[in-house]
């Protein structure tokens, strides 16, 4: 089970967000961390954006599903109410591009682009997917809060493979916390809400010594995920010029579903020695 978040007397529901209006949401304390406990961890917000996109196209019944999602993180996101606006920028019968913008404090803090593609039966030619990873039930819990602060991290149940090393691991992530209080969300929105956690499950260097936040997240899917824990088969590379890349093969309980990538900006933490660990 995940560890208990701080301030158990808070009136926040067991959810990352609550709805204020049709386009405005309020983050709860469970979104806090990990680079700063006074800012939102971006991972739950990405799932909420998917929910907003799906709501915007609800009723079309057009047979299209999400195949690619890209999120550009334009800056820190305060733990304060924010707006999500969705626009279809490229309508089409078989291919559609949707854009979403998150605005907080009168500035855009996140932009997302979502490709929705028409589906067809290709079971006869399906193939080429990676091998499955060990099941979550076969792995012991791993205390991610031993590496990262914040109530978002504390809200997670993380199970990591034995023998994980800096920059390389396989893990399963789940949470009992709802994405949006009192509203059902899709398996996809729930899945995406945990994917950005990948950058923190096998750090190459201690975050007390080095900063390596991601400035984006891209997700490519070859199949729609089912409800349940998110499998992250993750590799982290640090380059020699201040940049890094976190690459992840994504899994659900049925097997691989796609891939994710996060570009990192890498630098020593100010005021701390930059010794390799």
RAZINOR-V766536 format. One record per pair of residues at least 6 apart in sequence whose ideal C-beta (glycine too) atoms are under 7 Angstrom apart, sorted by the first residue. I is the first residue (numbers start at 1). J is the second residue. If there is no record, write none. Layout:
i=I j=J
i=I j=J
This chain:
i=1 j=157
i=2 j=154
i=2 j=155
i=2 j=156
i=2 j=157
i=2 j=175
i=3 j=145
i=3 j=154
i=4 j=154
i=5 j=29
i=5 j=30
i=5 j=151
i=5 j=154
i=5 j=155
i=6 j=151
i=7 j=29
i=10 j=29
i=12 j=28
i=12 j=29
i=12 j=30
i=13 j=28
i=13 j=181
i=14 j=176
i=14 j=177
i=14 j=178
i=15 j=28
i=15 j=177
i=15 j=178
i=15 j=179
i=15 j=180
i=15 j=181
i=16 j=27
i=16 j=28
i=16 j=30
i=16 j=31
i=16 j=44
i=16 j=177
i=16 j=179
i=17 j=25
i=17 j=26
i=17 j=27
i=17 j=28
i=17 j=44
i=17 j=48
i=17 j=179
i=17 j=180
i=17 j=181
i=18 j=25
i=18 j=26
i=18 j=28
i=18 j=181
i=19 j=25
i=19 j=180
i=19 j=183
i=20 j=26
i=20 j=81
i=23 j=83
i=23 j=84
i=23 j=85
i=24 j=81
i=24 j=83
i=25 j=48
i=25 j=81
i=25 j=82
i=25 j=84
i=26 j=81
i=27 j=40
i=27 j=79
i=29 j=151
i=30 j=151
i=30 j=152
i=30 j=155
i=30 j=177
i=31 j=40
i=31 j=41
i=31 j=44
i=31 j=79
i=31 j=152
i=32 j=79
i=32 j=150
i=32 j=151
i=32 j=152
i=33 j=41
i=33 j=148
i=33 j=149
i=33 j=150
i=33 j=151
i=33 j=152
i=33 j=153
i=34 j=41
i=34 j=148
i=34 j=149
i=34 j=150
i=34 j=152
i=34 j=153
i=34 j=200
i=35 j=213
i=37 j=149
i=37 j=150
i=38 j=79
i=39 j=76
i=39 j=77
i=39 j=78
i=39 j=79
i=40 j=77
i=40 j=79
i=41 j=150
i=41 j=152
i=42 j=73
i=42 j=77
i=42 j=196
i=43 j=152
i=43 j=193
i=43 j=194
i=43 j=195
i=43 j=196
i=43 j=197
i=44 j=152
i=44 j=179
i=44 j=193
i=45 j=77
i=45 j=102
i=45 j=110
i=46 j=71
i=46 j=192
i=46 j=193
i=46 j=196
i=46 j=217
i=47 j=179
i=47 j=189
i=47 j=190
i=47 j=192
i=47 j=193
i=48 j=179
i=48 j=180
i=49 j=84
i=49 j=100
i=49 j=102
i=49 j=112
i=50 j=69
i=50 j=188
i=50 j=189
i=50 j=192
i=51 j=179
i=51 j=180
i=51 j=185
i=51 j=189
i=52 j=84
i=52 j=86
i=52 j=100
i=53 j=86
i=53 j=98
i=53 j=100
i=53 j=114
i=54 j=186
i=54 j=189
i=56 j=86
i=57 j=98
i=63 j=118
i=63 j=119
i=64 j=96
i=64 j=116
i=64 j=117
i=64 j=118
i=65 j=116
i=65 j=117
i=65 j=119
i=65 j=224
i=66 j=114
i=66 j=116
i=66 j=188
i=66 j=221
i=67 j=115
i=67 j=117
i=67 j=221
i=68 j=115
i=68 j=219
i=68 j=220
i=69 j=112
i=69 j=114
i=69 j=192
i=69 j=219
i=70 j=112
i=70 j=113
i=70 j=216
i=70 j=218
i=71 j=110
i=71 j=112
i=71 j=216
i=71 j=217
i=72 j=111
i=72 j=216
i=73 j=110
i=73 j=215
i=73 j=216
i=74 j=108
i=74 j=109
i=74 j=110
i=74 j=111
i=75 j=109
i=77 j=104
i=77 j=109
i=77 j=110
i=78 j=104
i=78 j=105
i=80 j=104
i=80 j=105
i=82 j=102
i=82 j=103
i=82 j=104
i=83 j=103
i=84 j=100
i=84 j=102
i=85 j=100
i=85 j=101
i=86 j=98
i=86 j=100
i=87 j=99
i=88 j=96
i=88 j=98
i=89 j=97
i=89 j=98
i=89 j=99
i=90 j=96
i=90 j=97
i=93 j=118
i=94 j=117
i=94 j=118
i=95 j=117
i=96 j=116
i=97 j=113
i=97 j=115
i=98 j=114
i=98 j=116
i=99 j=111
i=99 j=112
i=99 j=113
i=100 j=112
i=101 j=108
i=101 j=111
i=102 j=108
i=102 j=109
i=102 j=110
i=103 j=109
i=129 j=222
i=129 j=255
i=129 j=256
i=130 j=249
i=130 j=256
i=132 j=251
i=132 j=255
i=132 j=256
i=133 j=170
i=133 j=231
i=133 j=233
i=133 j=251
i=134 j=161
i=134 j=170
i=136 j=159
i=136 j=172
i=136 j=229
i=139 j=159
i=139 j=160
i=139 j=161
i=139 j=172
i=140 j=159
i=141 j=157
i=141 j=158
i=141 j=159
i=142 j=158
i=142 j=159
i=142 j=160
i=142 j=171
i=144 j=153
i=144 j=156
i=144 j=158
i=144 j=200
i=144 j=201
i=145 j=153
i=145 j=154
i=147 j=200
i=147 j=203
i=147 j=207
i=148 j=200
i=148 j=207
i=155 j=175
i=155 j=177
i=156 j=173
i=156 j=175
i=156 j=197
i=157 j=174
i=157 j=175
i=158 j=171
i=158 j=173
i=158 j=201
i=159 j=171
i=159 j=172
i=160 j=169
i=160 j=171
i=160 j=201
i=161 j=169
i=161 j=170
i=161 j=171
i=164 j=202
i=166 j=202
i=166 j=203
i=166 j=204
i=167 j=202
i=167 j=204
i=167 j=235
i=167 j=236
i=167 j=237
i=168 j=202
i=168 j=235
i=169 j=201
i=169 j=202
i=169 j=234
i=170 j=232
i=170 j=233
i=171 j=201
i=171 j=232
i=172 j=229
i=172 j=230
i=172 j=231
i=173 j=194
i=173 j=197
i=173 j=229
i=173 j=230
i=173 j=232
i=174 j=229
i=175 j=194
i=179 j=185
i=179 j=189
i=179 j=190
i=179 j=193
i=187 j=225
i=187 j=226
i=187 j=227
i=188 j=224
i=188 j=225
i=190 j=227
i=191 j=225
i=191 j=230
i=191 j=252
i=192 j=219
i=194 j=230
i=195 j=217
i=195 j=219
i=195 j=230
i=195 j=250
i=195 j=260
i=196 j=217
i=198 j=232
i=198 j=234
i=198 j=246
i=198 j=248
i=198 j=260
i=198 j=262
i=199 j=214
i=199 j=246
i=199 j=262
i=201 j=232
i=201 j=234
i=202 j=234
i=202 j=236
i=204 j=236
i=204 j=238
i=205 j=276
i=205 j=277
i=206 j=277
i=208 j=269
i=208 j=272
i=209 j=268
i=209 j=269
i=209 j=272
i=209 j=273
i=209 j=274
i=209 j=275
i=209 j=277
i=210 j=266
i=210 j=268
i=210 j=269
i=211 j=267
i=211 j=269
i=212 j=244
i=212 j=264
i=212 j=266
i=213 j=264
i=213 j=265
i=214 j=246
i=214 j=262
i=214 j=263
i=214 j=264
i=215 j=263
i=215 j=265
i=216 j=262
i=216 j=263
i=217 j=260
i=217 j=262
i=218 j=260
i=218 j=261
i=219 j=258
i=219 j=260
i=220 j=258
i=220 j=259
i=221 j=257
i=221 j=258
i=222 j=257
i=222 j=258
i=223 j=257
i=225 j=252
i=225 j=257
i=226 j=252
i=226 j=253
i=226 j=254
i=228 j=252
i=228 j=253
i=229 j=253
i=231 j=250
i=231 j=251
i=231 j=252
i=232 j=248
i=232 j=250
i=233 j=248
i=233 j=249
i=233 j=251
i=234 j=246
i=234 j=248
i=235 j=247
i=236 j=244
i=236 j=246
i=237 j=244
i=237 j=245
i=238 j=244
i=238 j=266
i=242 j=265
i=242 j=266
i=242 j=267
i=243 j=264
i=243 j=265
i=243 j=266
i=244 j=264
i=244 j=266
i=245 j=261
i=245 j=263
i=245 j=264
i=246 j=262
i=246 j=264
i=247 j=261
i=248 j=259
i=248 j=260
i=249 j=256
i=249 j=259
i=250 j=256
i=250 j=257
i=250 j=258
i=250 j=259
i=250 j=260
i=251 j=257
i=268 j=274
